């Protein structure tokens, strides 16, 4: 979740059912309030404590879900449940 205004990016990892919780920083869950551009990725790099790449996973989703994403979400003050049904691999 990339806020359109001020604030840091929030991220999360899905479980086997597709459920996720956003993390704002190491000690706080959630995201800044307001509109966000959303990217969904399956690939990427895993880093060790020193910032060295220890493994890489190939991206299997089309770029319309990440690099060229048009996905968005509005984070409100109350509890939020924001789902993104992925309908195509094209």
Protein Blocks (a to p, Z undefined) as FASTA:
>chain_A
ZZfbecddddddddfkopacddfblmbgcddedjddddddfbdcdddfkopafbdcddfb
dfklmmmocbdcdddfbdcddddddfbfZZ
